[in-house]
Amino acid sequence: MSILKDALESGKFGVTAEMAPPKGYDFAEQMEAAEVLSGKVHAVNVTDMQSASLKASGIGLCIKLKQAGVEPILQITGRDRNRMAIMGDILSAASFGIDTMLALTGDHPVVGDCKDSKPVYDLDSVGILKMLTKMEQTGCDCGGNEIAGGAPQFYKGAAVTPVYEPIFLQINKLRQKVEAGAMYVQTQGIFDLDQFKYFLDAVDKAGIKTHIMAGIIPLKSAGMANYMNQNVPGIDVPQHMIDRLSAAAAEGKEKGIKGLPTQLGIEMAAEMIAKIKDEKLCDGVHIMAIGAEKNVPTILDKAGITV
C-alpha cells in the first residue's frame, strides 16, 4: 500500500517533499538528499520536467528512490506524452513497486529550455486521472485491451492553486479532478494563512471531499520572493515577509554573516507548518525546497513534526 495513502487515510499529518531529477545522468546529488529525507517524510514527489526544463526522466529517479527505501511520488504530465506513453510509464512504474502518482497538465515548452519541442497534450490532468481510474476499474488499457496480470492500483493525486481569481474556476477544476479519481491534492505554495482559509472554506462549501496538503516553499531571499510574485502563477508572498528577508540580508551584510535570509526562510516555513498542524487546517504539507531538500528535516524539526 502507498505509504502516503496509509498516513492520510489513518488521520496522520501527511508530509511530502519534492525533488527534481538532474539535468544529466548523475543522480548522486539526489541520492544524497534522499538519504537525509529518509524517515523524515512520507513520500517525495519527483517532478516531470518542471517549467518545461529538460531533465532526466522522473521515472528513473523514482526507481532510484524506491531502491533506496524512500517512497516516491511519480509526477506525470500530459505535455510530452500521449495516453499510450503515459500508460506505458505507469505500468513500468508499477513493476518497480511505485504506487503513488500525481497528475499534471504540464507547462508549455515555450516557457522552457527546449523551445522547439512540440507539445502533445493528448490528455490534461483530469484526462490522465480518468484514464487511470478506468484502467483500475476495468483491468484494461487505454485501447480497451486486457492488461496481463490485471491493472495496478495507484494512489492518485492532483495539484490545486488556492490563490486564484475567480476562485470558483479553481474550485470547479478541483471538483473535476476529485471526480476523476484524485484522492489527495497538493497546493501551490501558500504564504498567507488567511488566504488559505478562504480557499479551504470554498472547498468545504462546494462539498468536495479529498485530502489537502498545503504547499510550503521556504524562501531564500527577498529577490526570490519578488521573482515568484512576478513570474509564478498562484504565488502571492506578502510584503511583510519580503521586508523581513530584506532586513535579514542587510543585517548579514553589516555583520559579515552569510545565509541569514535562508535561515529566516526556514524559520518562516516552520512557523507556518506548525500553525497548519496546530489549527488542523488541512491534512498535511508538501514542502517544495527547490534544490535545498537537505533543509527539509531542519524545517520539520523546528515545526515539531515527525512522521
N, C-alpha and C positions, 0 to 999 in steps of 0.2 A: 504493500500500500504506500502511496505517496506520503512522505513524512510531513509535508506541509498540510495535506488533507487531514491527516491524523491530528495534527496540532490544532488547526482551526475548528474542526468538527467536534473536538473534545473540549472546546472552550478555552484553550490556551491562547496566550497572546502571541500571535504569529510574528516571526521576524525573518525577513529575507534581505539579501544583499544583491548586488549586481556587478557583473564583470564583463568586460569586452574581450573577445579574442584578440590576438596580436595582429599587427599589420605585417605579417610574415609567417614563419612556421615554427618559431621557437616559443614554446609555451612555458618556459622556465619562470618568468615573472608571474604569470597567472597561477602557477602551481605553488609558488612561494606564498602568494596571497591566500590561496586555498588552505594551506596549512594553518595560517593564522585564523581563518574563519571557521575551521572545523570545530564543531561543538558549540559555536557561538551563535549560529543562525540555523533556521530550519532548512533553508534552501538558498541557492544562489542562481539568480537569473543570468543567462548567457545571452547577450544582445546579438541581434541578427543584422550586422552591418548598419549599426545605428547612425542616423543622419546621412544614410546612403554612402557611408565611407567604407571602402573596400577593406575587409579584414579576412582572416581565416574563417572557415565556416563555423557556425555556432555548434553544430552537432559534434564537431571534432573536440572542442573544448568541453562540451557536456560529457562526452565519453571519458576524457581525461579526469574530470572532476569525479565522476561516478567511480572510476577505478581507484581514486584517492580517498574514497569514503565521504565525499561531500555531495549532498543531494543537489542535482542540477535542475533548473527550470529551462526547458528549451523554448526560446522565443522563435516564433515562425511568422514571417511577413509574407504578404501576397505580392510584394513588389517584384521579386526576382524569379518566382516560380508559378507555374500553372498548377492546377489541382492534382495532376499526376505526380509532379515533383514534390509537392507538399506531402501527399500521402506516402510517397516513397521514403521521404525523410522520417516521417512519423513511424513507419513500420521498422526502419532501421534503428531508430531511437529505442523502440520497444524491445528490440532484440538485445540491447545492452542494459535493460532494466530501467530505462528512463521513462517515468510515468507521469511527469508533471510538465505542462506546457502553457504558453501564453500566446494568444493570437493577436497580431497587429497588422494593420494595413501596410505600413511602411512608408518612410519618407521617399519622395520622388527623387530619381537620380540627378535631376538638375541642381539639387542642393548639395550634392556630394562631390566626390573627387574623381569619379569616372563618368563625366557628364555625357559622353557619347553612348553610354549604356542605355538600352531600350527597356522601359518598364514593362511588366507583364500584367499585374493586377487582374488576373483571371478571377480571383476571389479577394474580397476585403476581409477584415477581421471577423465580421458577422458570418460571412460565407464560409470561412475556414472552420469556425465553430460548428456551424450547421453540418458541414460535410463530415467532421469527425464524430459528431453526435449520431448522425445517421449510420456511419460506419460501425459504431459501437452497438447500436440498436439492431442492425440487420446482419452484421457479420460480413458485409460486402464492401468492396472498394468503390471508388467514385464512378466506376463504369457499371456498377451493379453485379460485379463478379465476386463470387465467394472467396474470402480470404483463407488461405490454407492455415489450419490450426486455430481459426477463429480470430476475431478482431481484438486488438489490445484495448485496454481501458485506460484513459488518461484523466488526470485531474486538470481540468481545463480552466484557464484564466483569461482575463482581458484587461485592458487599460481604460482609465477614465480621467477626464480633466475637470477638477472641481471649480477652477476659476475660468468661467466661460459665460459669455453673454450672447444671446439669451440662454439662460440656464436650462430651459425646458428642452432645447435641442440636444444638449448633452445627456439629460435625463432620459429622453426618448431613445437615444443611441445606446445608453446603458441598458435600458429595458430590452432592446433587441438582442444585445449580447447575452444577457442572462437567459432570455427565452431560447437562444440558440445553443445554450449549454454551458456558459461561463459560470463556474461555481465559486470563483473568487475574483476580485478585481484589485489592481494596484493603481494608485492615483499618480498623476503628475506631481512634482514636488510642491508641497504646501509650506507657507511661511506665516500665515495668519490663521490662527485657530478659529476666530470668529467667522471668517470666510468659509472655512472648512465646515463649521457647524451649520452654516446656511445651506451648504451643499447636502450635508447629511440629512437635514430636515426635509429638503426637497426629495431626496431618495425615499425617505420614510413616508412622506405624503403620497408619493407615487405608488407605494405598496411593493417596491422592489426588494426582494429578499436575496441577499448574497453576502459573502464575507468581504469586507472592505479593508484594505491595507493602505495606510496613509503614506504617500511618498515623501521621503526626507532626503534633502540634498544638503550636506554640510558645506557651508560657504567657506571659500578660501581667501577671499579678498573683496573689497568694495567694487573693484573692476569686474570681477566675475559676476557679482550680483547685478551690476548695471548692464553688463553684456546680456545676461539671461533675460532681464526685463525687456530689453530692446529686440532680442532675436529669437527667443524661445516661446512659442505659443503656450498660453496657460500658466506662465510663470509670473508671479507678482511679489517681488521682495519688497517689504515695507521700507520706507525711507529711514526709519529709526534703526533698522538693522544695518543698513548701508552706512549710516553715520557712525555706528559703533565700530564697524570694521575699519572705517577711515581713521577713527581715533586710535584704534589699536595699531594701525600701520604707523601713524605719526609718533606714537609712544615708542614703538620698536625702533624707529629711526633715531629718535632722540637719545634712547638708552643703549643703542647698538645691539638690540636683541632681535634676532630673526624669528619669523614664524608666529608672531603674536596674533595676526588676523586669522591664521589657520587654527590656532588654539581656541580663539574666540568662537570660530565657526563650529568647532567640535562641541564647545560648551552650549551654544545655542541649539544645536541639533539634539543634544542630550536632554536639555530642558524641555524641548517640545515633545520628544518621545515620552518622557516621564509624565507630562501633563496628559497626553493622549491616553496613556495606560491608566493613570490615576483617575481620570474623569470617565474612563470606559467609553470614549468617543467612538471607537471602532475596534476591529478585530485584530489589528496588528500594524506593523510598519514595514515599509520597503525602503531600504537605505541605498541611495544611489551616490556612492562616494566619488565617482568619476576619476578613476585612476588611483585613488587613495584608499583602496579597500583595506589596507593594513590599519587604518584608523577606526574601522568599524567596531572592533572589540572594545576600544577605549570609549567610544561613544556609548555603547551599550552598558559598560561598567558604570560610567558616570550617570546614566539614566536608571541604574538599578535593575537592569533587565537581564534575566538568564533564560535559556531555553531548555 
